[in-house]
Amino acid sequence: MKERQKDLKFLSEEEYWKLQIFFANVIQALGEHLKLRQQVIATATVYFKRFYARYSLKSIDPVLMAPTCVFLASKVEILECEFYLLELMDCCLIVYHPYRPLLQYVQDMGQEDMLLPLAWRIVNDTYRTDLCLLYPPFMIALACLHVACVVQQKDARQWFAELSVDMDKILEIIRVILKLYDQWKNFDDRKEIAAVLNKMPKPKPPPNSESDQSSNGNQGNSYNQS
């Protein structure tokens, strides 16, 4: 996440959050338009976040990177040669999501009909944060289930107490989820995102071939004159 500090020289933390929400929404909308499964959309979002966890926003325009991640995540078949190439490029396409552990936890709790739809939507929302980069999927699933229990007024304290898990970590995740919703409820992307995008550091433009040729031509003239 070191590269993020460079971006925060241009953006406030709140503006960076809004960018995360916006581009996650872009990936979600594109995936739904293409009728992709939610797990594919979630994988595309993780690819996007993994990239910008290692590189600044100005390295590659996120407007280009978002559909690229959707394309990569939606490929049905990856040839062995492609895996080898990606491995050499230090890329990892394996992504574990909270959906499977969430389903197991809800079934164990015996509240599948009551809690699963809401908890599933909360898991979807977590991809607008960095939680998928910072915590294992089972912890994110538990945190989302905890929030769903509170919203549905389901007393699950005994069930959580019997888990062999660091509840402090679960509470950390819950705080991030609540912060997301607090930021999100006040965020009108149609009104605000244009200004935030203008502040976002931009990639350096590629060299202009015409200007290069002109420069070389002028340089040649200077040599001739000398």
C-alpha positions in Angstrom: 0.0 0.0 0.0 3.0 2.3 -0.1 2.0 3.7 -3.5 -1.2 4.9 -2.1 0.7 7.5 0.0 1.8 9.1 -3.3 -1.8 9.3 -4.4 -2.9 10.8 -1.1 -0.7 13.8 -1.9 -3.3 14.7 -4.5 -6.4 13.2 -2.9 -7.9 13.3 0.6 -8.6 9.9 2.3 -12.3 10.6 1.8 -11.8 11.3 -1.9 -9.8 8.1 -2.2 -12.7 6.1 -0.6 -15.1 7.7 -3.1 -12.9 6.6 -6.0 -12.9 3.0 -4.6 -16.7 3.0 -4.4 -17.0 4.5 -7.9 -14.7 2.1 -9.7 -16.2 -0.9 -7.8 -19.6 0.3 -9.0 -18.2 0.6 -12.5 -17.0 -3.0 -12.4 -20.2 -4.2 -10.8 -22.3 -2.5 -13.5 -20.2 -3.7 -16.3 -20.3 -7.3 -15.0 -24.1 -7.2 -14.6 -24.4 -5.8 -18.1 -22.4 -8.7 -19.4 -24.5 -11.1 -17.2 -21.4 -12.4 -15.4 -21.7 -14.3 -12.1 -21.2 -12.3 -9.0 -18.1 -14.3 -8.1 -16.5 -13.3 -11.4 -17.4 -9.6 -10.7 -15.9 -10.0 -7.2 -12.7 -11.5 -8.7 -12.4 -8.6 -11.2 -12.7 -6.2 -8.3 -9.9 -7.9 -6.4 -7.7 -7.8 -9.4 -8.3 -4.1 -9.6 -7.4 -3.6 -6.0 -4.4 -5.8 -6.1 -3.0 -3.7 -8.9 -3.5 -0.3 -7.2 -2.2 -1.7 -3.9 1.2 -2.0 -5.7 1.0 0.9 -8.2 -0.1 4.5 -8.1 -3.3 5.6 -9.8 -1.2 7.5 -12.3 0.6 4.4 -13.5 -2.4 3.3 -15.6 -5.7 5.1 -15.9 -8.3 3.2 -13.7 -10.9 3.9 -16.4 -8.9 1.5 -18.6 -7.9 -0.9 -15.9 -11.5 -1.6 -14.6 -12.8 -3.2 -17.9 -9.5 -5.0 -18.3 -9.9 -6.6 -14.9 -13.5 -7.7 -15.9 -12.2 -9.2 -19.1 -9.4 -11.1 -17.3 -11.8 -12.4 -14.6 -14.4 -13.5 -17.1 -12.1 -15.7 -19.3 -13.5 -19.2 -19.3 -10.4 -21.0 -20.2 -6.8 -20.1 -19.4 -4.2 -22.2 -21.2 -1.3 -23.6 -19.4 1.0 -21.3 -21.3 -0.9 -18.3 -20.1 -0.6 -19.5 -16.5 3.2 -19.9 -17.0 3.4 -16.4 -18.5 1.4 -14.9 -15.7 3.6 -16.7 -13.1 6.7 -15.2 -14.7 5.1 -11.8 -14.5 4.5 -12.3 -10.8 0.7 -12.3 -11.2 -1.7 -14.3 -9.1 -5.2 -15.2 -10.5 -6.3 -17.3 -7.6 -8.8 -15.5 -5.5 -10.7 -16.9 -2.5 -14.0 -15.2 -1.7 -16.1 -15.0 1.5 -19.2 -16.5 -0.3 -18.5 -20.2 0.4 -17.6 -19.8 4.2 -20.6 -17.4 4.6 -22.9 -20.1 3.2 -21.4 -22.7 5.6 -21.8 -20.4 8.6 -25.4 -19.5 7.9 -26.3 -23.2 7.4 -24.5 -24.0 10.7 -26.5 -21.3 12.4 -29.7 -22.6 10.9 -30.8 -19.2 9.7 -30.3 -19.5 6.0 -33.5 -17.9 4.8 -33.4 -15.1 7.3 -29.7 -14.0 7.1 -28.2 -15.2 3.9 -29.6 -12.6 1.4 -28.6 -9.7 3.5 -25.2 -11.1 4.5 -24.5 -11.9 0.9 -25.2 -8.3 -0.1 -22.9 -7.0 2.6 -20.1 -9.3 1.3 -20.7 -7.7 -2.2 -20.4 -4.3 -0.6 -17.0 -5.1 1.1 -15.4 -5.1 -2.4 -15.7 -1.3 -2.3 -13.1 -1.4 0.5 -9.6 -2.9 0.9 -10.8 -5.7 3.2 -10.3 -8.3 0.5 -6.5 -7.4 0.6 -6.2 -7.3 4.3 -8.2 -10.1 5.9 -8.9 -13.8 5.0 -12.3 -14.5 3.4 -13.6 -16.5 6.4 -13.1 -13.4 8.7 -14.9 -11.1 6.2 -17.7 -13.7 6.0 -18.1 -13.7 9.8 -18.0 -9.9 10.0 -20.7 -9.6 7.3 -22.8 -12.2 9.1 -22.4 -10.3 12.4 -23.7 -7.1 10.8 -26.6 -9.0 9.2 -27.5 -10.5 12.6 -27.6 -7.0 14.2 -29.7 -5.6 11.3 -32.1 -8.5 11.5 -32.1 -8.4 15.4 -30.9 -11.9 15.6 -29.2 -12.7 18.9 -26.2 -14.8 17.8 -23.8 -13.9 20.7 -23.6 -17.5 21.9 -22.9 -18.8 18.3 -20.0 -16.3 17.9 -18.7 -16.9 21.4 -18.2 -20.6 20.5 -16.0 -19.8 17.5 -12.3 -20.2 17.7 -11.5 -16.8 16.0 -10.0 -13.5 16.9 -13.1 -11.4 17.5 -10.9 -8.2 17.7 -10.1 -8.8 14.0 -13.8 -9.3 13.2 -14.7 -6.0 14.9 -12.0 -4.3 12.9 -13.6 -5.5 9.7 -17.1 -4.5 11.0 -15.8 -0.9 11.7 -14.5 -0.7 8.1 -17.9 -1.9 6.8 -19.7 0.7 8.9 -17.3 3.4 7.7 -18.1 2.3 4.1 -21.8 2.7 4.6 -21.2 6.1 6.3 -19.2 7.3 3.3 -21.5 5.8 0.8 -24.7 7.3 2.1 -23.3 10.8 1.6 -21.8 10.1 -1.8 -23.6 11.2 -5.0 -21.2 10.1 -7.7 -23.1 12.0 -10.4 -22.3 15.2 -8.6 -19.0 14.5 -7.0 -17.0 12.0 -9.0 -16.0 14.4 -11.8 -14.2 16.7 -9.4 -12.5 13.8 -7.7 -11.4 12.3 -11.0 -9.9 15.6 -12.0 -7.8 15.6 -8.8 -6.6 12.0 -9.4 -3.0 11.8 -10.5 -2.9 11.0 -14.2 -0.6 8.6 -16.2 2.2 10.3 -18.1 1.1 10.6 -21.8 3.2 8.5 -24.3 5.7 10.3 -26.4 4.0 12.0 -29.4 5.6 10.5 -32.6 4.9 13.7 -34.6 6.5 16.0 -32.1 9.4 13.5 -31.8 9.9 13.6 -35.6 9.6 17.4 -35.5 12.1 17.6 -32.7 14.5 15.3 -34.6 14.1 17.3 -37.7 14.8 20.6 -35.9 17.8 18.9 -34.3 19.1 17.9 -37.7 18.6 21.4 -39.0 20.6 22.7 -36.1 23.4 20.3 -36.9 23.3 21.3 -40.5 23.4 25.0 -39.7 26.4 24.4 -37.4 
